Amino acid sequence: MSAGGLLLVALGVAIGMVGIVVPMFPGTGLVVLSIGAWALVESTTKAWVVLGIVVGWPPPQPPW
């Protein structure tokens, strides 16, 4: 990914993080979308694992 693309992903993640605190921006969705776009462009195992961690897969198991 080019430096400009990486900067756009970082900006999307930063705005999304602010949006989690300030409800004016779509926080979590923007973070997931930005990292998803990065994973799609990178197409490496590491990128997909990072996206899986961000999305929360696999889901936590119930305590019983």
NORDACOR-V356365 format. One record per residue. N is the residue number from 1. RES is the residue in one letter. OMEGA is omega in degrees with one decimal (none if undefined). Layout:
((N & RES & OMEGA) (N & RES & OMEGA))
This chain:
((1 & M & -179.2) (2 & S & 179.7) (3 & A & 178.5) (4 & G & 177.7) (5 & G & 177.8) (6 & L & 177.3) (7 & L & 177.6) (8 & L & 177.3) (9 & V & 178.8) (10 & A & 178.1) (11 & L & 177.3) (12 & G & 178.2) (13 & V & -179.4) (14 & A & 178.6) (15 & I & 177.3) (16 & G & 178.0) (17 & M & 175.9) (18 & V & -179.7) (19 & G & 175.6) (20 & I & -179.5) (21 & V & -179.5) (22 & V & -172.5) (23 & P & 178.0) (24 & M & -179.0) (25 & F & 176.2) (26 & P & -169.6) (27 & G & -172.4) (28 & T & -179.8) (29 & G & 180.0) (30 & L & 177.6) (31 & V & -179.2) (32 & V & 178.5) (33 & L & -179.4) (34 & S & -179.4) (35 & I & 175.5) (36 & G & 177.2) (37 & A & 178.2) (38 & W & -179.8) (39 & A & 179.6) (40 & L & -179.7) (41 & V & -178.5) (42 & E & 179.3) (43 & S & 174.1) (44 & T & 178.2) (45 & T & -179.9) (46 & K & -180.0) (47 & A & -179.7) (48 & W & 176.9) (49 & V & 177.8) (50 & V & 177.9) (51 & L & 177.9) (52 & G & 177.7) (53 & I & -179.8) (54 & V & -179.0) (55 & V & 178.7) (56 & G & 178.5) (57 & W & -1.8) (58 & P & -178.3) (59 & P & 179.8) (60 & P & -179.9) (61 & Q & 177.1) (62 & P & -174.3) (63 & P & -178.1) (64 & W & none))
